[in-house]
Amino acid sequence: MVRTRIAPSPTGEDIHIGNLYTALINWVWAKKNKGKFIIRIEDTDQERLVKGSQQKILETINAFGLHYDEAPDRDGPYKPYRQSERLPIYKKHVEELIRKGAAYYCNCSKERLAQIRRIALKQKQIPKYDKHCLSRQEEVKEEIKKGKPFVIRLNVPENKEIKFRDVIRGEVKIMSDNLDDQVLMKSDGFPTYHLAVVVDDYLMKISHVIRAEEWLSSTPKHILLYEAFGWPLPIFAHVPILRNPDHSKLSKRKNPVWASWYLEQGYLPEAVLNYLALMGWSHPEQKEIFLMSEFVEVFDLKDIKAVGPAFDRVKLEWMNGEYLRKLPISNFQFLITNFYKNKLPKDIVIKTIPLIRERIKKLSDYLPLCEFFFKKPDRYDIDLSSKKELLVKVRKELERVKEWKADTIGQTMQDMANREKVKTGEFFMTLRIAITGKKISPPLNESMEILGKEECLARLDIF
């Protein structure tokens, strides 16, 4: 059975948008193959844990519709799914590695390790541990008994070619001499990522390790661990890292990175997932917009390109707008009222949608465009003090309108502009600002029809 997983660390506000992309690829591959999608929380870096982060990550993944089969909040056959609850498992396995000579104790001081690094850099060599403690294991064990802090390191063999096949990148080779004797167990008794990920992936029967390309360089270390345990390798696929349009790494400085931010701004989950699906992959029919069910049907892991795709928020906004415009008005109204926590009257919202659906790109665009429908302007984009005389005449003219419809309002105002010899653009801009407070608004005549005659006259009374 195909079993995929993501293993986010609860060290930030939420799941990173790049990790949501990785989650999508894991999810779709599991669904396509009628397998299982698992979430495992990697909380071994205790110093960097953020309170509430795990819950937020799970909530966000669910909100995007990437429903998982096993997780800390959804028990499965390989629980627990939180690494901090699996410490005895890691301890047992790291002791096995020590017995096999694949790992060893190290109690070098931070000062000595820093010195090794400085020397290596000065000599333009790859900074790595010099195996000092490997040849003095009995002495190290005695020092440990006396209370000296220690770690457990991977014993990387010398001059060994390590190779593996990556679904996306083909065959990858590296010589072991370029690898460090990675710390597997820290002095606090918690495993590092490298030990925990291998042990957990094997014990949880993960068939496909689909993760970001930043972990590609760590994979040879993981293969050494699989070999030391005598375990078969999973299938590896390292997906490209999302980048900014200028090809720099996606970061908080240039783009919002927390996935929930996009929901909070009124991007639709299905639009975001559709856009992410196109990161490094193309629909066989070159479609840009498609349902997730279709994505499951046509997707193949091997079709992902290795080049880092550009995450362009302008393109995402366009796609989100396309999704919104395709919605039936009743669905659009539901999303808007729900987005604004049911504080806006539904009858007004549904009337305004035809006026703004071509302009709106995300749900948070609605109120800046339409706030004047729900309350009188408290400020005006242009000072209308010089237009009072004209606005008094406008009010009298509008008061005489019997049929309060957009066409009638528009024709009445056009005729008045002609009589007063005021340029059409200037006349309607003055009226627009008097009614809405803004230079840019939905179509004015239709907006006035929705507001109603009494409300429009009241707004002109201010002048």
C-alpha positions in Angstrom: 0.0 0.0 0.0 1.1 3.5 -0.8 1.7 5.4 2.5 2.9 9.1 2.4 3.5 11.5 5.1 4.4 15.0 6.0 6.3 15.8 9.2 6.0 19.4 10.1 7.8 20.9 13.1 5.6 23.1 15.5 8.3 25.8 15.6 6.4 28.6 13.8 3.0 30.2 13.8 1.5 27.7 11.3 2.4 25.5 8.4 4.6 27.2 5.8 3.0 27.6 2.4 5.9 25.6 1.0 5.1 22.8 3.4 1.5 23.0 2.3 2.7 22.4 -1.2 4.6 19.3 -0.1 1.5 18.2 1.9 -0.6 18.5 -1.3 1.8 16.3 -3.3 1.9 13.7 -0.6 -1.9 13.9 -0.3 -2.6 13.6 -4.0 -0.2 10.6 -4.5 -1.8 8.7 -1.6 -5.3 9.5 -3.0 -4.4 8.5 -6.5 -3.1 5.2 -5.3 -5.9 4.6 -2.8 -3.3 4.8 0.0 -3.0 6.6 3.3 -1.8 10.1 4.0 -0.2 10.6 7.5 0.8 13.6 9.5 3.6 13.1 12.0 4.7 16.0 14.3 8.4 16.4 14.6 8.7 18.2 17.9 12.2 17.0 18.9 13.7 20.6 18.8 12.3 21.4 22.3 13.9 24.8 22.5 12.1 26.2 19.4 8.6 24.8 20.1 5.8 27.4 19.7 2.8 26.9 22.0 -0.3 26.1 20.0 1.6 25.6 16.7 0.7 21.9 16.4 -3.0 22.5 16.7 -2.8 25.4 14.3 -0.9 23.3 11.7 -3.5 20.5 11.9 -6.4 23.0 11.7 -4.9 24.7 8.6 -4.3 21.4 6.8 -7.9 20.4 7.4 -9.2 23.9 6.4 -7.5 23.4 3.0 -9.3 20.0 2.6 -6.2 17.9 2.8 -7.8 15.4 5.1 -5.4 12.9 6.6 -5.8 9.3 7.7 -3.5 9.2 10.7 -2.1 11.9 12.9 -1.8 13.0 16.6 -5.5 13.8 16.5 -6.5 10.8 14.4 -5.2 7.5 15.8 -3.9 4.8 13.5 -2.0 1.5 13.9 1.4 3.2 14.3 0.7 5.7 17.1 2.0 7.8 18.7 2.4 10.3 15.9 4.2 12.9 17.9 8.0 12.3 18.1 8.3 13.5 21.7 6.1 10.6 22.7 8.4 8.1 20.9 11.6 8.6 22.8 11.9 5.0 24.0 11.6 3.8 20.4 14.6 6.0 19.3 16.7 5.0 22.3 16.2 1.3 21.5 17.2 1.8 17.9 20.2 4.0 18.5 21.5 1.4 21.0 21.2 -1.1 18.2 23.3 1.1 15.9 26.0 1.3 18.6 26.1 -2.5 19.0 26.5 -2.8 15.2 29.3 -0.2 15.2 27.2 2.1 13.0 27.1 4.8 15.8 29.2 5.8 18.7 29.3 8.0 21.8 30.9 11.5 21.7 31.4 13.9 24.5 33.6 16.5 22.8 33.1 20.0 24.2 31.5 22.8 22.2 34.9 24.6 22.2 36.7 21.6 20.6 33.9 21.2 18.0 34.1 24.9 17.2 37.9 24.6 16.8 37.6 21.7 14.4 35.2 23.8 12.3 37.5 26.8 12.3 40.5 24.7 11.1 38.5 23.0 8.4 37.2 26.3 7.0 40.6 27.8 7.2 41.9 24.9 5.1 39.0 25.3 2.7 37.7 21.8 3.7 34.1 20.6 4.4 33.6 21.2 8.2 32.9 17.8 9.8 33.7 15.9 13.0 37.1 14.2 13.1 36.0 10.9 14.8 38.1 11.8 17.8 35.8 9.9 20.2 35.4 6.8 18.0 38.8 5.5 19.0 38.3 6.1 22.7 34.8 4.6 23.3 35.7 2.9 26.7 37.1 6.1 28.0 34.1 8.1 26.8 31.7 5.6 28.4 33.5 6.0 31.8 33.2 9.7 31.5 29.5 9.4 30.7 29.0 7.3 33.8 30.5 10.2 35.9 27.9 12.5 34.4 29.6 14.1 31.5 27.2 15.2 28.7 27.3 13.3 25.5 25.7 12.8 22.1 25.5 9.8 19.8 27.0 10.1 16.3 26.5 8.2 13.0 29.7 6.4 12.1 30.0 7.3 8.4 32.2 4.7 6.6 35.2 6.1 4.6 35.4 6.1 0.8 32.0 4.6 0.2 29.9 5.5 -2.8 26.3 6.1 -1.7 23.7 6.1 -4.5 20.0 6.1 -4.7 17.2 6.9 -7.2 15.0 9.9 -6.9 11.7 9.8 -8.8 12.1 13.5 -9.8 15.9 13.8 -10.1 17.0 10.4 -11.3 20.1 8.7 -9.9 22.0 10.6 -7.2 25.5 9.7 -6.1 27.7 11.0 -3.3 30.9 9.8 -1.7 30.8 9.2 2.1 33.9 11.3 2.6 31.8 14.4 2.0 29.5 13.5 4.9 29.7 14.4 8.5 29.4 12.0 11.4 25.9 13.3 12.0 24.6 13.6 15.6 21.7 11.1 15.9 20.9 11.6 19.6 21.3 14.9 21.4 22.5 15.4 24.9 18.9 16.0 26.1 18.0 12.5 25.0 16.0 13.7 22.0 16.8 12.3 18.6 17.8 14.6 15.7 15.7 14.7 12.6 18.0 12.2 10.8 17.5 9.3 13.3 13.8 10.0 14.0 12.8 10.3 10.3 14.4 7.0 9.3 13.0 5.0 12.3 9.5 6.5 12.0 9.3 6.2 8.3 10.2 2.5 8.5 8.0 1.6 11.5 5.1 3.5 10.0 5.5 1.7 6.7 6.0 4.9 4.7 6.3 3.8 1.1 7.2 7.1 -0.5 9.3 9.8 1.2 8.1 12.9 -0.7 9.8 16.0 0.8 11.5 19.3 -0.2 14.7 19.3 -2.1 16.5 20.9 0.9 16.6 17.3 2.4 18.2 15.8 -0.7 21.7 16.3 0.7 20.7 14.5 3.9 19.4 11.5 2.1 22.8 9.7 1.9 23.0 9.8 5.7 19.5 8.3 5.9 20.5 5.5 3.5 23.4 4.6 5.7 21.0 4.3 8.5 18.6 2.1 6.5 21.5 -0.1 5.5 22.8 -0.3 9.1 19.3 -1.4 10.3 19.0 -3.8 7.4 15.8 -2.2 6.2 14.6 -1.7 2.6 14.7 1.8 1.2 11.4 3.7 0.6 10.9 5.5 -2.7 12.4 9.0 -2.6 11.0 12.1 -4.4 12.4 15.5 -3.5 10.1 18.2 -4.8 11.3 21.7 -5.7 11.3 24.5 -3.2 8.9 27.4 -3.9 10.7 30.6 -4.8 9.8 34.2 -5.2 9.3 35.6 -8.7 12.9 36.9 -8.5 14.0 33.2 -7.8 15.1 33.9 -4.3 13.9 31.5 -1.6 10.3 32.1 -0.5 10.6 34.0 2.8 8.6 36.2 5.1 10.5 39.3 3.9 8.9 39.1 0.4 5.8 37.0 0.7 3.4 35.9 3.5 4.6 32.4 4.2 2.0 31.0 6.7 -0.7 29.1 4.9 -3.5 30.3 7.1 -2.7 33.9 6.0 -4.2 33.1 2.6 -7.4 31.9 4.1 -7.6 34.9 6.4 -7.3 37.1 3.3 -10.1 35.4 1.6 -8.3 33.1 -0.8 -10.4 30.0 -1.5 -8.7 26.7 -0.4 -9.4 25.1 -3.7 -7.9 28.0 -5.6 -4.7 27.9 -3.5 -4.4 24.2 -4.0 -5.0 24.5 -7.7 -2.3 27.1 -7.9 0.1 25.0 -5.8 -0.5 22.0 -8.0 1.0 23.9 -10.9 4.2 24.5 -9.1 6.7 22.4 -11.1 3.9 20.4 -12.8 1.7 21.0 -15.8 -1.7 19.5 -16.6 -1.5 17.1 -19.6 -4.1 19.3 -21.4 -2.3 22.5 -20.3 -5.3 23.5 -18.2 -4.7 26.1 -15.5 -7.9 25.7 -13.6 -9.1 22.2 -12.5 -10.7 20.5 -9.6 -8.7 18.5 -7.1 -10.5 15.3 -8.2 -9.1 15.9 -11.7 -5.7 16.5 -10.3 -5.8 13.2 -8.5 -6.8 11.5 -11.8 -4.1 13.0 -14.0 -1.2 13.6 -11.7 2.0 11.5 -11.8 4.9 12.0 -9.4 7.5 11.6 -12.1 6.1 14.5 -14.1 7.2 17.1 -11.5 10.1 19.2 -12.7 13.1 19.7 -10.5 13.5 23.4 -11.2 12.2 25.7 -8.4 8.9 27.2 -9.4 8.0 30.8 -8.8 5.3 31.5 -6.3 3.7 34.6 -7.8 0.9 36.1 -5.6 -0.3 38.2 -8.5 -1.0 35.0 -10.5 -2.6 33.4 -7.4 -4.9 36.4 -7.0 -6.0 36.1 -10.6 -6.7 32.5 -10.2 -8.7 33.1 -7.0 -10.7 35.7 -8.8 -11.5 33.2 -11.5 -12.8 30.8 -8.9 -14.9 33.5 -7.3 -16.5 34.6 -10.6 -17.6 31.0 -11.4 -19.6 30.7 -8.2 -23.4 30.9 -8.2 -24.5 34.2 -6.5 -25.9 32.3 -3.5 -22.6 30.5 -2.9 -20.7 33.8 -3.3 -23.0 35.5 -0.8 -22.5 32.6 1.7 -18.7 32.9 1.4 -18.7 36.7 1.9 -21.1 36.7 4.9 -19.2 33.8 6.4 -15.9 35.5 5.8 -17.1 38.6 7.6 -18.5 36.5 10.5 -22.2 37.1 9.5 -22.0 40.8 10.4 -23.2 41.9 7.0 -26.9 41.7 6.0 -27.3 38.9 3.5 -30.0 40.7 1.5 -27.6 43.6 0.8 -24.6 41.4 0.1 -26.5 39.3 -2.5 -27.6 42.5 -4.3 -24.1 43.9 -4.5 -22.4 40.7 -5.9 -23.3 41.4 -9.5 -21.7 44.8 -9.2 -18.3 43.6 -7.9 -17.8 40.0 -9.0 -15.7 41.1 -12.0 -13.5 43.3 -9.8 -13.0 41.2 -6.7 -9.9 38.8 -6.5 -10.3 37.6 -2.9 -13.0 37.9 -0.2 -11.1 40.5 1.7 -11.5 42.8 -1.3 -15.3 43.0 -0.7 -15.6 45.4 2.2 -13.1 48.0 0.9 -15.3 48.1 -2.3 -18.7 47.9 -0.6 -18.4 49.3 2.9 -20.5 52.3 1.9 -23.5 50.0 1.4 -23.5 49.3 5.1 -22.6 52.6 6.7 -22.4 56.3 5.7 -18.9 57.5 4.6 -17.0 58.9 7.5 -14.4 60.4 5.2 -14.3 61.5 1.5 -11.5 61.0 -1.0 -12.0 64.6 -2.3 -13.0 67.7 -0.4 -16.5 68.6 -1.7 -16.9 71.9 0.1 -16.7 73.7 -3.3 -19.5 71.5 -4.7 -22.2 72.2 -2.1 -24.3 74.3 -4.4 -24.3 71.6 -7.1 -25.1 68.8 -4.6 -28.1 70.8 -3.2 -29.5 70.9 -6.8 -28.7 67.2 -7.2 -30.6 66.3 -4.1 -33.7 68.3 -5.3 -33.5 66.6 -8.7 -33.2 63.1 -7.2 -36.1 63.8 -4.9 -38.4 64.1 -7.9 -37.4 60.7 -9.3 -40.5 58.4 -9.0 -39.1 55.1 -10.2 -35.9 54.5 -8.2 -34.1 52.3 -10.8 -30.5 52.5 -12.0 -31.4 53.5 -15.5 -33.8 56.3 -14.4 -31.2 57.6 -11.9 -28.5 57.6 -14.5 -30.6 59.4 -17.2 -31.9 61.9 -14.7 -28.3 62.8 -13.6 -27.0 62.9 -17.1 -29.7 65.3 -18.1 -28.9 67.5 -15.1 -25.2 67.5 -15.9 -26.0 68.7 -19.4 -28.3 71.4 -18.1 -25.8 72.6 -15.5 -23.0 72.5 -18.2 -20.8 70.3 -16.0 -18.6 67.8 -17.6 -20.0 64.3 -17.3 -16.9 62.8 -15.7 -16.6 65.7 -13.1 -20.4 65.6 -12.3 -20.6 61.8 -11.7 -17.3 61.8 -9.7 -18.7 64.5 -7.4 -21.9 62.4 -7.0 -19.9 59.2 -6.5 -17.8 60.7 -3.7 -20.9 62.3 -2.0 -22.7 58.9 -2.0 -19.8 56.4 -1.4 -16.9 58.5 -0.1 -14.6 57.0 -2.7 -13.3 57.9 -6.1 -13.5 54.3 -7.1 -16.6 52.3 -6.3 -19.0 49.7 -7.9 -21.2 51.2 -10.7 -22.8 54.3 -9.2 -26.3 54.1 -10.6 -26.8 50.5 -9.5 -25.3 51.2 -6.1 -27.7 54.1 -5.6 -30.6 51.8 -6.5 -29.5 49.3 -3.9 -29.0 52.0 -1.2 -32.5 53.3 -1.8 -33.8 56.8 -2.4 -34.2 57.7 1.3 -30.6 56.8 2.1 -29.1 58.6 -0.9 -31.1 61.8 -0.1 -29.9 61.5 3.5 -26.3 61.3 2.4 -26.7 64.4 0.2 -28.3 66.3 3.1 -24.9 66.3 4.7 -23.8 68.9 2.2 
